[in-house]
Amino acid sequence: MVRALYFAVIDELKIPLKYTGMAVGFASVIGCLPQIFIYSITGNLLDAFPGIQGYRYMFAYEFGAALIGAILALTLYRNIKKENNKKA
């Protein structure tokens, strides 16, 4: 299902077909960055800050990653909506 979302966004952005593979690859890298680093970051946080403090920092990191994703998604939505209004 997640991969289908890549293609839906690419279609909404009107990216030419010849650049679709590059766009999906870029979206995959950006979208998976938090997952790539989460284990080493949270492991280091839990080692450096034992107990509840480490978990607070861990959830703050996860919240920050989710917030950045939400801001980027909202920005993308607004840009797509603005382009669609220009055409109408």
PDB file of N, CA, C and O in Angstrom:
ATOM      1  N   MET A   1       0.816  -1.186   0.000  1.00  0.00           N
ATOM      2  CA  MET A   1       0.000   0.000   0.000  1.00  0.00           C
ATOM      3  C   MET A   1       0.862   1.253   0.000  1.00  0.00           C
ATOM      4  O   MET A   1       0.516   2.251  -0.633  1.00  0.00           O
ATOM      5  N   VAL A   2       1.970   1.200   0.702  1.00  0.00           N
ATOM      6  CA  VAL A   2       2.824   2.391   0.768  1.00  0.00           C
ATOM      7  C   VAL A   2       3.391   2.711  -0.609  1.00  0.00           C
ATOM      8  O   VAL A   2       3.475   3.878  -0.992  1.00  0.00           O
ATOM      9  N   ARG A   3       3.775   1.695  -1.342  1.00  0.00           N
ATOM     10  CA  ARG A   3       4.324   1.929  -2.672  1.00  0.00           C
ATOM     11  C   ARG A   3       3.283   2.552  -3.605  1.00  0.00           C
ATOM     12  O   ARG A   3       3.627   3.352  -4.476  1.00  0.00           O
ATOM     13  N   ALA A   4       2.042   2.192  -3.428  1.00  0.00           N
ATOM     14  CA  ALA A   4       0.976   2.803  -4.233  1.00  0.00           C
ATOM     15  C   ALA A   4       0.879   4.290  -3.941  1.00  0.00           C
ATOM     16  O   ALA A   4       0.555   5.080  -4.828  1.00  0.00           O
ATOM     17  N   LEU A   5       1.155   4.672  -2.717  1.00  0.00           N
ATOM     18  CA  LEU A   5       1.128   6.097  -2.372  1.00  0.00           C
ATOM     19  C   LEU A   5       2.219   6.866  -3.112  1.00  0.00           C
ATOM     20  O   LEU A   5       2.003   8.011  -3.509  1.00  0.00           O
ATOM     21  N   TYR A   6       3.381   6.255  -3.299  1.00  0.00           N
ATOM     22  CA  TYR A   6       4.439   6.919  -4.077  1.00  0.00           C
ATOM     23  C   TYR A   6       3.910   7.300  -5.452  1.00  0.00           C
ATOM     24  O   TYR A   6       4.059   8.435  -5.905  1.00  0.00           O
ATOM     25  N   PHE A   7       3.289   6.322  -6.103  1.00  0.00           N
ATOM     26  CA  PHE A   7       2.831   6.556  -7.468  1.00  0.00           C
ATOM     27  C   PHE A   7       1.669   7.528  -7.520  1.00  0.00           C
ATOM     28  O   PHE A   7       1.532   8.269  -8.494  1.00  0.00           O
ATOM     29  N   ALA A   8       0.830   7.542  -6.497  1.00  0.00           N
ATOM     30  CA  ALA A   8      -0.282   8.507  -6.463  1.00  0.00           C
ATOM     31  C   ALA A   8       0.255   9.926  -6.371  1.00  0.00           C
ATOM     32  O   ALA A   8      -0.235  10.821  -7.060  1.00  0.00           O
ATOM     33  N   VAL A   9       1.248  10.138  -5.535  1.00  0.00           N
ATOM     34  CA  VAL A   9       1.836  11.476  -5.391  1.00  0.00           C
ATOM     35  C   VAL A   9       2.551  11.872  -6.678  1.00  0.00           C
ATOM     36  O   VAL A   9       2.458  13.020  -7.113  1.00  0.00           O
ATOM     37  N   ILE A  10       3.250  10.944  -7.279  1.00  0.00           N
ATOM     38  CA  ILE A  10       3.952  11.235  -8.527  1.00  0.00           C
ATOM     39  C   ILE A  10       2.964  11.620  -9.617  1.00  0.00           C
ATOM     40  O   ILE A  10       3.237  12.517 -10.414  1.00  0.00           O
ATOM     41  N   ASP A  11       1.826  10.953  -9.656  1.00  0.00           N
ATOM     42  CA  ASP A  11       0.795  11.291 -10.629  1.00  0.00           C
ATOM     43  C   ASP A  11       0.228  12.686 -10.360  1.00  0.00           C
ATOM     44  O   ASP A  11       0.013  13.464 -11.290  1.00  0.00           O
ATOM     45  N   GLU A  12      -0.012  12.999  -9.083  1.00  0.00           N
ATOM     46  CA  GLU A  12      -0.541  14.313  -8.725  1.00  0.00           C
ATOM     47  C   GLU A  12       0.443  15.431  -9.066  1.00  0.00           C
ATOM     48  O   GLU A  12       0.033  16.533  -9.429  1.00  0.00           O
ATOM     49  N   LEU A  13       1.735  15.148  -8.949  1.00  0.00           N
ATOM     50  CA  LEU A  13       2.756  16.155  -9.243  1.00  0.00           C
ATOM     51  C   LEU A  13       3.044  16.291 -10.730  1.00  0.00           C
ATOM     52  O   LEU A  13       3.807  17.164 -11.144  1.00  0.00           O
ATOM     53  N   LYS A  14       2.433  15.430 -11.530  1.00  0.00           N
ATOM     54  CA  LYS A  14       2.605  15.454 -12.991  1.00  0.00           C
ATOM     55  C   LYS A  14       4.076  15.261 -13.391  1.00  0.00           C
ATOM     56  O   LYS A  14       4.579  15.922 -14.300  1.00  0.00           O
ATOM     57  N   ILE A  15       4.746  14.346 -12.695  1.00  0.00           N
ATOM     58  CA  ILE A  15       6.133  14.029 -13.035  1.00  0.00           C
ATOM     59  C   ILE A  15       6.113  13.180 -14.296  1.00  0.00           C
ATOM     60  O   ILE A  15       5.358  12.211 -14.374  1.00  0.00           O
ATOM     61  N   PRO A  16       6.934  13.529 -15.291  1.00  0.00           N
ATOM     62  CA  PRO A  16       6.945  12.755 -16.539  1.00  0.00           C
ATOM     63  C   PRO A  16       7.303  11.286 -16.292  1.00  0.00           C
ATOM     64  O   PRO A  16       8.042  10.959 -15.363  1.00  0.00           O
ATOM     65  N   LEU A  17       6.769  10.425 -17.130  1.00  0.00           N
ATOM     66  CA  LEU A  17       6.941   8.988 -16.971  1.00  0.00           C
ATOM     67  C   LEU A  17       8.413   8.580 -16.955  1.00  0.00           C
ATOM     68  O   LEU A  17       8.790   7.652 -16.241  1.00  0.00           O
ATOM     69  N   LYS A  18       9.240   9.265 -17.734  1.00  0.00           N
ATOM     70  CA  LYS A  18      10.656   8.867 -17.784  1.00  0.00           C
ATOM     71  C   LYS A  18      11.394   9.157 -16.476  1.00  0.00           C
ATOM     72  O   LYS A  18      12.476   8.611 -16.261  1.00  0.00           O
ATOM     73  N   TYR A  19      10.846   9.994 -15.603  1.00  0.00           N
ATOM     74  CA  TYR A  19      11.469  10.309 -14.315  1.00  0.00           C
ATOM     75  C   TYR A  19      10.794   9.604 -13.143  1.00  0.00           C
ATOM     76  O   TYR A  19      11.154   9.847 -11.991  1.00  0.00           O
ATOM     77  N   THR A  20       9.832   8.746 -13.412  1.00  0.00           N
ATOM     78  CA  THR A  20       9.079   8.090 -12.349  1.00  0.00           C
ATOM     79  C   THR A  20       9.985   7.222 -11.470  1.00  0.00           C
ATOM     80  O   THR A  20       9.865   7.261 -10.246  1.00  0.00           O
ATOM     81  N   GLY A  21      10.859   6.464 -12.053  1.00  0.00           N
ATOM     82  CA  GLY A  21      11.760   5.606 -11.277  1.00  0.00           C
ATOM     83  C   GLY A  21      12.655   6.407 -10.356  1.00  0.00           C
ATOM     84  O   GLY A  21      12.853   6.042  -9.197  1.00  0.00           O
ATOM     85  N   MET A  22      13.196   7.500 -10.871  1.00  0.00           N
ATOM     86  CA  MET A  22      14.051   8.352 -10.052  1.00  0.00           C
ATOM     87  C   MET A  22      13.249   8.983  -8.910  1.00  0.00           C
ATOM     88  O   MET A  22      13.736   9.076  -7.783  1.00  0.00           O
ATOM     89  N   ALA A  23      12.038   9.408  -9.201  1.00  0.00           N
ATOM     90  CA  ALA A  23      11.198  10.032  -8.171  1.00  0.00           C
ATOM     91  C   ALA A  23      10.828   9.027  -7.083  1.00  0.00           C
ATOM     92  O   ALA A  23      10.837   9.369  -5.900  1.00  0.00           O
ATOM     93  N   VAL A  24      10.503   7.795  -7.466  1.00  0.00           N
ATOM     94  CA  VAL A  24      10.178   6.759  -6.477  1.00  0.00           C
ATOM     95  C   VAL A  24      11.403   6.431  -5.643  1.00  0.00           C
ATOM     96  O   VAL A  24      11.287   6.251  -4.431  1.00  0.00           O
ATOM     97  N   GLY A  25      12.555   6.350  -6.251  1.00  0.00           N
ATOM     98  CA  GLY A  25      13.787   6.096  -5.510  1.00  0.00           C
ATOM     99  C   GLY A  25      14.093   7.198  -4.518  1.00  0.00           C
ATOM    100  O   GLY A  25      14.474   6.926  -3.379  1.00  0.00           O
ATOM    101  N   PHE A  26      13.929   8.440  -4.943  1.00  0.00           N
ATOM    102  CA  PHE A  26      14.165   9.576  -4.050  1.00  0.00           C
ATOM    103  C   PHE A  26      13.167   9.563  -2.893  1.00  0.00           C
ATOM    104  O   PHE A  26      13.544   9.775  -1.741  1.00  0.00           O
ATOM    105  N   ALA A  27      11.899   9.316  -3.202  1.00  0.00           N
ATOM    106  CA  ALA A  27      10.875   9.262  -2.154  1.00  0.00           C
ATOM    107  C   ALA A  27      11.161   8.121  -1.184  1.00  0.00           C
ATOM    108  O   ALA A  27      10.938   8.261   0.019  1.00  0.00           O
ATOM    109  N   SER A  28      11.652   6.996  -1.694  1.00  0.00           N
ATOM    110  CA  SER A  28      11.970   5.857  -0.825  1.00  0.00           C
ATOM    111  C   SER A  28      13.099   6.202   0.134  1.00  0.00           C
ATOM    112  O   SER A  28      13.035   5.874   1.319  1.00  0.00           O
ATOM    113  N   VAL A  29      14.128   6.860  -0.376  1.00  0.00           N
ATOM    114  CA  VAL A  29      15.261   7.220   0.477  1.00  0.00           C
ATOM    115  C   VAL A  29      14.825   8.208   1.552  1.00  0.00           C
ATOM    116  O   VAL A  29      15.118   8.015   2.732  1.00  0.00           O
ATOM    117  N   ILE A  30      14.132   9.259   1.149  1.00  0.00           N
ATOM    118  CA  ILE A  30      13.690  10.262   2.117  1.00  0.00           C
ATOM    119  C   ILE A  30      12.691   9.652   3.100  1.00  0.00           C
ATOM    120  O   ILE A  30      12.767   9.911   4.301  1.00  0.00           O
ATOM    121  N   GLY A  31      11.771   8.857   2.607  1.00  0.00           N
ATOM    122  CA  GLY A  31      10.757   8.266   3.469  1.00  0.00           C
ATOM    123  C   GLY A  31      11.291   7.238   4.447  1.00  0.00           C
ATOM    124  O   GLY A  31      10.716   7.040   5.518  1.00  0.00           O
ATOM    125  N   CYS A  32      12.382   6.583   4.090  1.00  0.00           N
ATOM    126  CA  CYS A  32      12.926   5.530   4.957  1.00  0.00           C
ATOM    127  C   CYS A  32      14.059   6.005   5.853  1.00  0.00           C
ATOM    128  O   CYS A  32      14.549   5.225   6.669  1.00  0.00           O
ATOM    129  N   LEU A  33      14.490   7.244   5.734  1.00  0.00           N
ATOM    130  CA  LEU A  33      15.593   7.725   6.566  1.00  0.00           C
ATOM    131  C   LEU A  33      15.333   7.568   8.064  1.00  0.00           C
ATOM    132  O   LEU A  33      16.222   7.107   8.781  1.00  0.00           O
ATOM    133  N   PRO A  34      14.152   7.933   8.564  1.00  0.00           N
ATOM    134  CA  PRO A  34      13.941   7.728  10.006  1.00  0.00           C
ATOM    135  C   PRO A  34      14.047   6.256  10.410  1.00  0.00           C
ATOM    136  O   PRO A  34      14.548   5.952  11.493  1.00  0.00           O
ATOM    137  N   GLN A  35      13.585   5.342   9.558  1.00  0.00           N
ATOM    138  CA  GLN A  35      13.667   3.920   9.874  1.00  0.00           C
ATOM    139  C   GLN A  35      15.103   3.414   9.833  1.00  0.00           C
ATOM    140  O   GLN A  35      15.467   2.503  10.577  1.00  0.00           O
ATOM    141  N   ILE A  36      15.906   3.997   8.974  1.00  0.00           N
ATOM    142  CA  ILE A  36      17.293   3.558   8.859  1.00  0.00           C
ATOM    143  C   ILE A  36      18.064   3.864  10.139  1.00  0.00           C
ATOM    144  O   ILE A  36      18.849   3.044  10.616  1.00  0.00           O
ATOM    145  N   PHE A  37      17.834   5.040  10.681  1.00  0.00           N
ATOM    146  CA  PHE A  37      18.633   5.498  11.816  1.00  0.00           C
ATOM    147  C   PHE A  37      17.975   5.275  13.176  1.00  0.00           C
ATOM    148  O   PHE A  37      18.620   5.486  14.203  1.00  0.00           O
ATOM    149  N   ILE A  38      16.722   4.858  13.210  1.00  0.00           N
ATOM    150  CA  ILE A  38      16.012   4.805  14.492  1.00  0.00           C
ATOM    151  C   ILE A  38      16.659   3.843  15.489  1.00  0.00           C
ATOM    152  O   ILE A  38      16.694   4.131  16.685  1.00  0.00           O
ATOM    153  N   TYR A  39      17.167   2.713  15.019  1.00  0.00           N
ATOM    154  CA  TYR A  39      17.714   1.732  15.953  1.00  0.00           C
ATOM    155  C   TYR A  39      19.013   2.217  16.579  1.00  0.00           C
ATOM    156  O   TYR A  39      19.217   2.049  17.782  1.00  0.00           O
ATOM    157  N   SER A  40      19.884   2.810  15.793  1.00  0.00           N
ATOM    158  CA  SER A  40      21.138   3.296  16.376  1.00  0.00           C
ATOM    159  C   SER A  40      20.904   4.539  17.242  1.00  0.00           C
ATOM    160  O   SER A  40      21.531   4.687  18.291  1.00  0.00           O
ATOM    161  N   ILE A  41      20.015   5.424  16.814  1.00  0.00           N
ATOM    162  CA  ILE A  41      19.746   6.628  17.604  1.00  0.00           C
ATOM    163  C   ILE A  41      19.073   6.268  18.926  1.00  0.00           C
ATOM    164  O   ILE A  41      19.510   6.707  19.990  1.00  0.00           O
ATOM    165  N   THR A  42      18.017   5.473  18.857  1.00  0.00           N
ATOM    166  CA  THR A  42      17.320   5.136  20.100  1.00  0.00           C
ATOM    167  C   THR A  42      18.171   4.249  21.004  1.00  0.00           C
ATOM    168  O   THR A  42      18.100   4.369  22.227  1.00  0.00           O
ATOM    169  N   GLY A  43      18.964   3.370  20.427  1.00  0.00           N
ATOM    170  CA  GLY A  43      19.864   2.566  21.243  1.00  0.00           C
ATOM    171  C   GLY A  43      20.872   3.424  21.984  1.00  0.00           C
ATOM    172  O   GLY A  43      21.124   3.218  23.171  1.00  0.00           O
ATOM    173  N   ASN A  44      21.448   4.389  21.277  1.00  0.00           N
ATOM    174  CA  ASN A  44      22.390   5.297  21.928  1.00  0.00           C
ATOM    175  C   ASN A  44      21.707   6.157  22.984  1.00  0.00           C
ATOM    176  O   ASN A  44      22.275   6.410  24.047  1.00  0.00           O
ATOM    177  N   LEU A  45      20.488   6.606  22.693  1.00  0.00           N
ATOM    178  CA  LEU A  45      19.761   7.405  23.681  1.00  0.00           C
ATOM    179  C   LEU A  45      19.469   6.603  24.937  1.00  0.00           C
ATOM    180  O   LEU A  45      19.628   7.102  26.051  1.00  0.00           O
ATOM    181  N   LEU A  46      19.042   5.358  24.756  1.00  0.00           N
ATOM    182  CA  LEU A  46      18.734   4.528  25.919  1.00  0.00           C
ATOM    183  C   LEU A  46      19.981   4.151  26.714  1.00  0.00           C
ATOM    184  O   LEU A  46      19.914   3.965  27.929  1.00  0.00           O
ATOM    185  N   ASP A  47      21.124   4.038  26.024  1.00  0.00           N
ATOM    186  CA  ASP A  47      22.377   3.770  26.735  1.00  0.00           C
ATOM    187  C   ASP A  47      22.860   5.006  27.489  1.00  0.00           C
ATOM    188  O   ASP A  47      23.323   4.909  28.625  1.00  0.00           O
ATOM    189  N   ALA A  48      22.749   6.160  26.850  1.00  0.00           N
ATOM    190  CA  ALA A  48      23.246   7.395  27.457  1.00  0.00           C
ATOM    191  C   ALA A  48      22.322   7.912  28.565  1.00  0.00           C
ATOM    192  O   ALA A  48      22.784   8.523  29.529  1.00  0.00           O
ATOM    193  N   PHE A  49      21.031   7.666  28.422  1.00  0.00           N
ATOM    194  CA  PHE A  49      20.049   8.157  29.396  1.00  0.00           C
ATOM    195  C   PHE A  49      19.189   6.981  29.861  1.00  0.00           C
ATOM    196  O   PHE A  49      18.104   6.757  29.325  1.00  0.00           O
ATOM    197  N   PRO A  50      19.662   6.240  30.840  1.00  0.00           N
ATOM    198  CA  PRO A  50      18.904   5.063  31.284  1.00  0.00           C
ATOM    199  C   PRO A  50      17.568   5.456  31.923  1.00  0.00           C
ATOM    200  O   PRO A  50      17.401   6.543  32.477  1.00  0.00           O
ATOM    201  N   GLY A  51      16.652   4.537  31.817  1.00  0.00           N
ATOM    202  CA  GLY A  51      15.354   4.746  32.442  1.00  0.00           C
ATOM    203  C   GLY A  51      14.414   5.574  31.592  1.00  0.00           C
ATOM    204  O   GLY A  51      14.513   5.608  30.366  1.00  0.00           O
ATOM    205  N   ILE A  52      13.509   6.235  32.269  1.00  0.00           N
ATOM    206  CA  ILE A  52      12.433   6.959  31.589  1.00  0.00           C
ATOM    207  C   ILE A  52      12.954   8.122  30.743  1.00  0.00           C
ATOM    208  O   ILE A  52      12.352   8.458  29.723  1.00  0.00           O
ATOM    209  N   GLN A  53      14.058   8.738  31.151  1.00  0.00           N
ATOM    210  CA  GLN A  53      14.596   9.875  30.386  1.00  0.00           C
ATOM    211  C   GLN A  53      14.987   9.448  28.974  1.00  0.00           C
ATOM    212  O   GLN A  53      14.730  10.184  28.021  1.00  0.00           O
ATOM    213  N   GLY A  54      15.593   8.293  28.821  1.00  0.00           N
ATOM    214  CA  GLY A  54      15.952   7.786  27.504  1.00  0.00           C
ATOM    215  C   GLY A  54      14.730   7.556  26.630  1.00  0.00           C
ATOM    216  O   GLY A  54      14.740   7.853  25.435  1.00  0.00           O
ATOM    217  N   TYR A  55      13.675   7.021  27.241  1.00  0.00           N
ATOM    218  CA  TYR A  55      12.440   6.801  26.478  1.00  0.00           C
ATOM    219  C   TYR A  55      11.784   8.123  26.097  1.00  0.00           C
ATOM    220  O   TYR A  55      11.181   8.219  25.029  1.00  0.00           O
ATOM    221  N   ARG A  56      11.886   9.121  26.928  1.00  0.00           N
ATOM    222  CA  ARG A  56      11.346  10.447  26.571  1.00  0.00           C
ATOM    223  C   ARG A  56      12.070  11.002  25.349  1.00  0.00           C
ATOM    224  O   ARG A  56      11.437  11.522  24.430  1.00  0.00           O
ATOM    225  N   TYR A  57      13.391  10.891  25.341  1.00  0.00           N
ATOM    226  CA  TYR A  57      14.157  11.361  24.188  1.00  0.00           C
ATOM    227  C   TYR A  57      13.840  10.539  22.943  1.00  0.00           C
ATOM    228  O   TYR A  57      13.756  11.077  21.838  1.00  0.00           O
ATOM    229  N   MET A  58      13.665   9.235  23.129  1.00  0.00           N
ATOM    230  CA  MET A  58      13.352   8.363  22.005  1.00  0.00           C
ATOM    231  C   MET A  58      12.014   8.757  21.375  1.00  0.00           C
ATOM    232  O   MET A  58      11.909   8.853  20.152  1.00  0.00           O
ATOM    233  N   PHE A  59      11.003   8.984  22.196  1.00  0.00           N
ATOM    234  CA  PHE A  59       9.703   9.373  21.654  1.00  0.00           C
ATOM    235  C   PHE A  59       9.728  10.797  21.099  1.00  0.00           C
ATOM    236  O   PHE A  59       8.975  11.112  20.177  1.00  0.00           O
ATOM    237  N   ALA A  60      10.576  11.650  21.643  1.00  0.00           N
ATOM    238  CA  ALA A  60      10.722  12.994  21.081  1.00  0.00           C
ATOM    239  C   ALA A  60      11.304  12.922  19.668  1.00  0.00           C
ATOM    240  O   ALA A  60      10.875  13.658  18.779  1.00  0.00           O
ATOM    241  N   TYR A  61      12.278  12.036  19.463  1.00  0.00           N
ATOM    242  CA  TYR A  61      12.843  11.834  18.124  1.00  0.00           C
ATOM    243  C   TYR A  61      11.772  11.333  17.158  1.00  0.00           C
ATOM    244  O   TYR A  61      11.654  11.827  16.037  1.00  0.00           O
ATOM    245  N   GLU A  62      11.000  10.357  17.600  1.00  0.00           N
ATOM    246  CA  GLU A  62       9.945   9.812  16.745  1.00  0.00           C
ATOM    247  C   GLU A  62       8.878  10.860  16.445  1.00  0.00           C
ATOM    248  O   GLU A  62       8.380  10.937  15.322  1.00  0.00           O
ATOM    249  N   PHE A  63       8.528  11.658  17.436  1.00  0.00           N
ATOM    250  CA  PHE A  63       7.557  12.730  17.225  1.00  0.00           C
ATOM    251  C   PHE A  63       8.111  13.758  16.244  1.00  0.00           C
ATOM    252  O   PHE A  63       7.383  14.239  15.376  1.00  0.00           O
ATOM    253  N   GLY A  64       9.387  14.095  16.373  1.00  0.00           N
ATOM    254  CA  GLY A  64      10.013  15.052  15.455  1.00  0.00           C
ATOM    255  C   GLY A  64      10.008  14.548  14.017  1.00  0.00           C
ATOM    256  O   GLY A  64       9.728  15.308  13.090  1.00  0.00           O
ATOM    257  N   ALA A  65      10.317  13.279  13.834  1.00  0.00           N
ATOM    258  CA  ALA A  65      10.298  12.696  12.484  1.00  0.00           C
ATOM    259  C   ALA A  65       8.887  12.722  11.911  1.00  0.00           C
ATOM    260  O   ALA A  65       8.699  13.035  10.736  1.00  0.00           O
ATOM    261  N   ALA A  66       7.891  12.394  12.739  1.00  0.00           N
ATOM    262  CA  ALA A  66       6.499  12.414  12.284  1.00  0.00           C
ATOM    263  C   ALA A  66       6.050  13.842  11.970  1.00  0.00           C
ATOM    264  O   ALA A  66       5.318  14.065  11.006  1.00  0.00           O
ATOM    265  N   LEU A  67       6.482  14.795  12.771  1.00  0.00           N
ATOM    266  CA  LEU A  67       6.121  16.197  12.542  1.00  0.00           C
ATOM    267  C   LEU A  67       6.710  16.712  11.230  1.00  0.00           C
ATOM    268  O   LEU A  67       6.031  17.402  10.470  1.00  0.00           O
ATOM    269  N   ILE A  68       7.957  16.381  10.971  1.00  0.00           N
ATOM    270  CA  ILE A  68       8.580  16.784   9.705  1.00  0.00           C
ATOM    271  C   ILE A  68       7.826  16.167   8.532  1.00  0.00           C
ATOM    272  O   ILE A  68       7.573  16.842   7.534  1.00  0.00           O
ATOM    273  N   GLY A  69       7.468  14.896   8.643  1.00  0.00           N
ATOM    274  CA  GLY A  69       6.696  14.243   7.591  1.00  0.00           C
ATOM    275  C   GLY A  69       5.345  14.898   7.376  1.00  0.00           C
ATOM    276  O   GLY A  69       4.914  15.074   6.236  1.00  0.00           O
ATOM    277  N   ALA A  70       4.675  15.261   8.458  1.00  0.00           N
ATOM    278  CA  ALA A  70       3.370  15.912   8.345  1.00  0.00           C
ATOM    279  C   ALA A  70       3.487  17.288   7.706  1.00  0.00           C
ATOM    280  O   ALA A  70       2.649  17.664   6.886  1.00  0.00           O
ATOM    281  N   ILE A  71       4.511  18.035   8.070  1.00  0.00           N
ATOM    282  CA  ILE A  71       4.720  19.366   7.479  1.00  0.00           C
ATOM    283  C   ILE A  71       5.003  19.243   5.988  1.00  0.00           C
ATOM    284  O   ILE A  71       4.463  20.007   5.187  1.00  0.00           O
ATOM    285  N   LEU A  72       5.839  18.294   5.615  1.00  0.00           N
ATOM    286  CA  LEU A  72       6.142  18.103   4.195  1.00  0.00           C
ATOM    287  C   LEU A  72       4.914  17.653   3.418  1.00  0.00           C
ATOM    288  O   LEU A  72       4.695  18.094   2.289  1.00  0.00           O
ATOM    289  N   ALA A  73       4.111  16.776   4.018  1.00  0.00           N
ATOM    290  CA  ALA A  73       2.886  16.322   3.349  1.00  0.00           C
ATOM    291  C   ALA A  73       1.900  17.472   3.181  1.00  0.00           C
ATOM    292  O   ALA A  73       1.267  17.593   2.132  1.00  0.00           O
ATOM    293  N   LEU A  74       1.764  18.312   4.194  1.00  0.00           N
ATOM    294  CA  LEU A  74       0.866  19.466   4.105  1.00  0.00           C
ATOM    295  C   LEU A  74       1.349  20.455   3.049  1.00  0.00           C
ATOM    296  O   LEU A  74       0.546  21.004   2.295  1.00  0.00           O
ATOM    297  N   THR A  75       2.650  20.679   2.998  1.00  0.00           N
ATOM    298  CA  THR A  75       3.219  21.568   1.978  1.00  0.00           C
ATOM    299  C   THR A  75       2.962  21.033   0.584  1.00  0.00           C
ATOM    300  O   THR A  75       2.586  21.786  -0.314  1.00  0.00           O
ATOM    301  N   LEU A  76       3.161  19.745   0.397  1.00  0.00           N
ATOM    302  CA  LEU A  76       2.902  19.120  -0.891  1.00  0.00           C
ATOM    303  C   LEU A  76       1.429  19.234  -1.264  1.00  0.00           C
ATOM    304  O   LEU A  76       1.098  19.546  -2.408  1.00  0.00           O
ATOM    305  N   TYR A  77       0.548  18.984  -0.303  1.00  0.00           N
ATOM    306  CA  TYR A  77      -0.892  19.091  -0.544  1.00  0.00           C
ATOM    307  C   TYR A  77      -1.275  20.502  -0.975  1.00  0.00           C
ATOM    308  O   TYR A  77      -2.047  20.677  -1.917  1.00  0.00           O
ATOM    309  N   ARG A  78      -0.744  21.495  -0.296  1.00  0.00           N
ATOM    310  CA  ARG A  78      -1.057  22.888  -0.643  1.00  0.00           C
ATOM    311  C   ARG A  78      -0.549  23.244  -2.034  1.00  0.00           C
ATOM    312  O   ARG A  78      -1.235  23.935  -2.788  1.00  0.00           O
ATOM    313  N   ASN A  79       0.648  22.778  -2.380  1.00  0.00           N
ATOM    314  CA  ASN A  79       1.186  23.055  -3.715  1.00  0.00           C
ATOM    315  C   ASN A  79       0.347  22.403  -4.802  1.00  0.00           C
ATOM    316  O   ASN A  79       0.080  23.018  -5.834  1.00  0.00           O
ATOM    317  N   ILE A  80      -0.069  21.165  -4.579  1.00  0.00           N
ATOM    318  CA  ILE A  80      -0.911  20.478  -5.559  1.00  0.00           C
ATOM    319  C   ILE A  80      -2.249  21.188  -5.692  1.00  0.00           C
ATOM    320  O   ILE A  80      -2.748  21.372  -6.802  1.00  0.00           O
ATOM    321  N   LYS A  81      -2.829  21.586  -4.575  1.00  0.00           N
ATOM    322  CA  LYS A  81      -4.116  22.283  -4.591  1.00  0.00           C
ATOM    323  C   LYS A  81      -4.003  23.623  -5.325  1.00  0.00           C
ATOM    324  O   LYS A  81      -4.903  23.999  -6.076  1.00  0.00           O
ATOM    325  N   LYS A  82      -2.895  24.341  -5.107  1.00  0.00           N
ATOM    326  CA  LYS A  82      -2.682  25.623  -5.776  1.00  0.00           C
ATOM    327  C   LYS A  82      -2.543  25.434  -7.286  1.00  0.00           C
ATOM    328  O   LYS A  82      -3.089  26.217  -8.063  1.00  0.00           O
ATOM    329  N   GLU A  83      -1.817  24.401  -7.700  1.00  0.00           N
ATOM    330  CA  GLU A  83      -1.659  24.136  -9.132  1.00  0.00           C
ATOM    331  C   GLU A  83      -2.980  23.744  -9.769  1.00  0.00           C
ATOM    332  O   GLU A  83      -3.275  24.151 -10.893  1.00  0.00           O
ATOM    333  N   ASN A  84      -3.775  22.958  -9.060  1.00  0.00           N
ATOM    334  CA  ASN A  84      -5.083  22.570  -9.599  1.00  0.00           C
ATOM    335  C   ASN A  84      -6.017  23.761  -9.713  1.00  0.00           C
ATOM    336  O   ASN A  84      -6.811  23.829 -10.651  1.00  0.00           O
ATOM    337  N   ASN A  85      -5.942  24.703  -8.778  1.00  0.00           N
ATOM    338  CA  ASN A  85      -6.774  25.912  -8.840  1.00  0.00           C
ATOM    339  C   ASN A  85      -6.352  26.819  -9.987  1.00  0.00           C
ATOM    340  O   ASN A  85      -7.194  27.489 -10.584  1.00  0.00           O
ATOM    341  N   LYS A  86      -5.058  26.850 -10.304  1.00  0.00           N
ATOM    342  CA  LYS A  86      -4.583  27.655 -11.426  1.00  0.00           C
ATOM    343  C   LYS A  86      -5.148  27.142 -12.743  1.00  0.00           C
ATOM    344  O   LYS A  86      -5.491  27.919 -13.633  1.00  0.00           O
ATOM    345  N   LYS A  87      -5.239  25.813 -12.851  1.00  0.00           N
ATOM    346  CA  LYS A  87      -5.710  25.204 -14.100  1.00  0.00           C
ATOM    347  C   LYS A  87      -7.216  25.327 -14.249  1.00  0.00           C
ATOM    348  O   LYS A  87      -7.731  25.296 -15.367  1.00  0.00           O
ATOM    349  N   ALA A  88      -7.928  25.465 -13.140  1.00  0.00           N
ATOM    350  CA  ALA A  88      -9.401  25.520 -13.211  1.00  0.00           C
ATOM    351  C   ALA A  88      -9.921  26.888 -13.543  1.00  0.00           C
ATOM    352  O   ALA A  88     -11.133  27.081 -13.634  1.00  0.00           O
TER     353      ALA A  88
END
